[in-house]
Amino acid sequence: MTKSTFTIENQTKICSNCSDKLIKYGKTKNGNQRYKCKKKKKTSVEIHHYNAYLSTINSNIIQLTKEGLGIRSTARYLKISTTTLLKRLLEIASKIIPPKLTEEDREFQVDELRTFHKKRIKPLWITYTFSLQTRKIHTFHVGYRTVEIFKKLLSPIIQTKSTKIYTDKLNTYRLVILSEFHSTRFRSTNHIEQNHLSLRTHLKRLNRKTICYTKNIAILSAILTIYFWG
């Protein structure tokens, strides 16, 4: 069943996907009239009792996520279950395409933001690349800091023959980035560190003094995908 795919034209139900006429197709268990598109073979309901079927629900989830509301706060506000919200977050994030690198993107800052998984004794790092020219984030990774992960994360910008990649003095970066493109000079990561502050301010689960640590790494990755590119 799709989400409210009809409009009204002269009291005739029209499918918004293909502009074909909708026909009556029985009723739901709540007594609401169902309709079916002859061409697309999809069904729809005129009135939904559960908010998760509303056509605006995904855009509302994106907006509230970018505003920093937590899972339970968002579910309460939208009047949907937390389980449904978690599924929608994963679904929305899977359809988001990261921005492509352009010729303007020549210098990058790379750094890690530390958070925790489930409880404070399990540290977790969010590592991402920050373009100094366009101020965009092109890639990120949630997990531990290993050479394999850093190679996968940095390979897109290394292949573009960027002029400079600025990082802190973590030894792992030196094993991945060629010295001629690598810089660890003083205050070389000030812009991305400022972006860390924005992340901690906007997303409750990344606050320093909190008990709202993420329980699921996939959900955290989905939230960051929506926040960065949604």
C-alpha positions as CSV (number, residue, x, y, z in Angstrom):
1,M,0.0,0.0,0.0
2,T,1.4,3.4,-1.0
3,K,1.1,6.7,0.8
4,S,-1.9,8.9,-0.3
5,T,-1.1,8.8,-4.0
6,F,-4.3,10.5,-5.2
7,T,-5.7,14.0,-5.7
8,I,-9.3,15.2,-6.4
9,E,-10.4,16.6,-9.7
10,N,-14.1,17.1,-10.2
11,Q,-14.7,14.5,-7.5
12,T,-12.7,11.9,-9.5
13,K,-9.8,10.3,-7.8
14,I,-6.6,10.7,-9.9
15,C,-3.3,8.9,-9.3
16,S,-0.5,11.5,-8.7
17,N,2.1,9.2,-10.1
18,C,0.7,8.5,-13.6
19,S,-2.5,10.8,-13.7
20,D,-4.6,7.7,-14.4
21,K,-8.1,7.3,-12.9
22,L,-8.3,5.5,-9.5
23,I,-11.1,2.9,-8.9
24,K,-12.6,1.8,-5.6
25,Y,-10.8,-1.2,-4.2
26,G,-12.6,-2.3,-1.1
27,K,-12.1,-0.9,2.4
28,T,-9.6,-1.2,5.2
29,K,-10.3,-2.8,8.5
30,N,-11.0,0.7,9.9
31,G,-13.7,1.3,7.2
32,N,-11.7,3.7,5.1
33,Q,-12.2,3.5,1.3
34,R,-9.3,2.0,-0.6
35,Y,-8.4,2.9,-4.2
36,K,-6.4,1.2,-6.9
37,C,-4.5,2.6,-9.9
38,K,-5.2,0.6,-13.1
39,K,-1.9,1.4,-14.6
40,K,0.5,1.2,-11.7
41,K,-1.5,-1.5,-9.8
42,K,-0.9,0.3,-6.6
43,T,-3.4,0.9,-3.8
44,S,-3.9,3.9,-1.7
45,V,-6.2,5.1,1.1
46,E,-7.9,8.5,1.3
47,I,-7.7,8.9,5.1
48,H,-5.0,7.4,7.2
49,H,-5.3,6.9,10.9
50,Y,-1.6,6.2,11.5
51,N,0.7,9.1,10.9
52,A,3.5,7.0,9.5
53,Y,1.5,6.7,6.2
54,L,1.2,10.5,5.7
55,S,3.0,11.8,2.6
56,T,4.9,14.5,4.7
57,I,6.3,12.1,7.3
58,N,9.7,11.6,5.7
59,S,10.3,15.3,5.2
60,N,9.3,15.9,8.8
61,I,11.7,13.2,10.0
62,I,14.5,14.8,8.1
63,Q,13.7,18.3,9.4
64,L,13.5,17.2,13.1
65,T,16.7,15.1,12.7
66,K,18.6,18.1,11.4
67,E,17.2,20.1,14.3
68,G,18.8,17.6,16.7
69,L,15.8,15.9,18.2
70,G,16.4,12.5,19.7
71,I,14.7,9.3,18.6
72,R,12.0,9.3,21.3
73,S,11.4,13.0,21.1
74,T,10.9,12.8,17.3
75,A,8.6,9.8,17.7
76,R,6.5,11.6,20.3
77,Y,6.2,14.7,18.2
78,L,5.2,12.9,15.1
79,K,3.0,10.4,17.0
80,I,4.6,7.3,15.5
81,S,6.4,4.4,17.2
82,T,10.1,4.4,17.8
83,T,10.5,1.2,15.8
84,T,8.8,2.8,12.8
85,L,11.0,5.8,13.1
86,L,14.2,3.8,13.2
87,K,13.2,1.9,10.1
88,R,12.3,5.2,8.3
89,L,15.7,6.7,9.3
90,L,17.5,3.7,7.7
91,E,15.3,3.9,4.6
92,I,15.7,7.6,4.1
93,A,19.5,7.5,4.6
94,S,19.8,4.6,2.1
95,K,18.4,6.9,-0.6
96,I,20.6,9.9,0.0
97,I,23.5,10.3,-2.4
98,P,26.7,12.1,-1.0
99,P,27.8,15.2,-2.9
100,K,30.4,14.6,-5.6
101,L,33.9,16.0,-5.5
102,T,34.4,19.0,-7.9
103,E,37.4,20.8,-9.3
104,E,37.0,23.4,-6.5
105,D,37.7,20.8,-3.8
106,R,41.5,21.0,-3.6
107,E,42.2,21.2,0.1
108,F,40.7,19.1,2.9
109,Q,40.8,18.8,6.6
110,V,40.3,15.4,8.2
111,D,39.7,14.7,11.8
112,E,37.9,12.4,14.2
113,L,35.2,13.2,16.7
114,R,35.0,10.9,19.7
115,T,31.7,9.6,21.1
116,F,30.6,6.4,22.8
117,H,28.8,3.2,21.9
118,K,26.1,2.1,24.5
119,K,28.1,3.2,27.5
120,R,31.0,5.5,28.3
121,I,33.6,2.8,28.5
122,K,33.2,1.9,24.7
123,P,34.7,4.8,22.7
124,L,33.7,5.3,19.1
125,W,35.0,7.8,16.4
126,I,33.3,9.7,13.7
127,T,36.0,10.4,11.0
128,Y,35.1,12.6,8.1
129,T,36.6,14.8,5.4
130,F,35.9,18.6,5.2
131,S,36.5,20.6,2.0
132,L,38.0,24.0,2.7
133,Q,36.8,25.4,-0.6
134,T,33.1,24.3,-0.6
135,R,32.7,23.7,3.2
136,K,31.1,20.3,2.3
137,I,31.5,16.9,3.9
138,H,32.1,14.2,1.2
139,T,32.8,11.1,3.2
140,F,32.6,9.9,6.8
141,H,33.0,6.7,8.8
142,V,31.6,5.6,12.2
143,G,33.8,3.1,14.0
144,Y,37.3,2.5,15.0
145,R,40.5,4.1,13.7
146,T,42.4,1.6,11.5
147,V,44.7,1.9,8.5
148,E,42.2,0.0,6.3
149,I,39.3,2.3,7.3
150,F,41.4,5.4,6.7
151,K,42.5,4.2,3.3
152,K,38.9,3.6,2.3
153,L,37.8,6.9,3.6
154,L,40.5,9.0,2.1
155,S,40.9,7.2,-1.3
156,P,38.3,9.4,-3.1
157,I,40.1,12.7,-2.2
158,I,43.6,11.2,-2.7
159,Q,42.5,10.1,-6.2
160,T,41.5,13.6,-7.1
161,K,45.1,14.7,-6.6
162,S,44.2,17.3,-4.0
163,T,46.9,19.8,-3.2
164,K,46.8,19.4,0.6
165,I,45.2,17.2,3.2
166,Y,45.4,18.7,6.7
167,T,45.2,16.4,9.8
168,D,46.4,16.2,13.4
169,K,49.5,14.2,14.3
170,L,47.8,10.8,14.5
171,N,50.3,8.3,13.2
172,T,47.7,6.4,11.2
173,Y,47.3,9.3,8.7
174,R,51.0,9.2,7.9
175,L,50.7,5.6,6.8
176,V,47.9,6.5,4.4
177,I,48.7,10.0,3.0
178,L,51.8,10.8,1.0
179,S,54.0,13.3,2.8
180,E,54.0,15.7,-0.2
181,F,50.2,16.2,0.2
182,H,50.1,15.9,4.0
183,S,50.3,18.7,6.5
184,T,50.1,18.7,10.3
185,R,51.0,22.3,11.0
186,F,49.7,24.2,14.0
187,R,45.9,24.9,13.8
188,S,45.6,23.1,10.5
189,T,42.3,21.5,11.5
190,N,40.6,24.5,13.0
191,H,37.7,24.6,10.5
192,I,36.7,20.9,11.0
193,E,37.1,21.2,14.8
194,Q,34.6,24.1,14.6
195,N,32.3,21.7,12.7
196,H,32.8,19.2,15.6
197,L,31.3,21.8,17.9
198,S,28.3,22.3,15.6
199,L,27.7,18.6,15.6
200,R,27.9,18.3,19.3
201,T,25.5,21.3,19.7
202,H,22.9,20.0,17.2
203,L,22.9,16.3,17.8
204,K,22.1,15.3,21.4
205,R,23.8,11.9,21.3
206,L,27.1,13.6,20.5
207,N,27.1,15.9,23.5
208,R,30.0,15.6,25.9
209,K,28.0,15.4,29.1
210,T,25.1,13.1,28.3
211,I,23.8,9.6,28.8
212,C,22.1,9.5,25.3
213,Y,24.9,7.5,23.7
214,T,24.0,5.7,20.5
215,K,23.0,2.0,20.9
216,N,23.2,1.1,17.2
217,I,26.1,2.2,14.9
218,A,23.9,1.9,11.8
219,I,21.3,4.3,13.3
220,L,24.1,6.8,14.1
221,S,25.4,6.5,10.5
222,A,21.9,7.1,9.2
223,I,21.4,10.2,11.3
224,L,24.7,11.6,10.2
225,T,23.9,10.9,6.6
226,I,20.6,12.8,7.0
227,Y,22.3,15.6,8.9
228,F,25.1,16.1,6.4
229,W,23.3,15.6,3.1
230,G,19.6,15.3,3.8
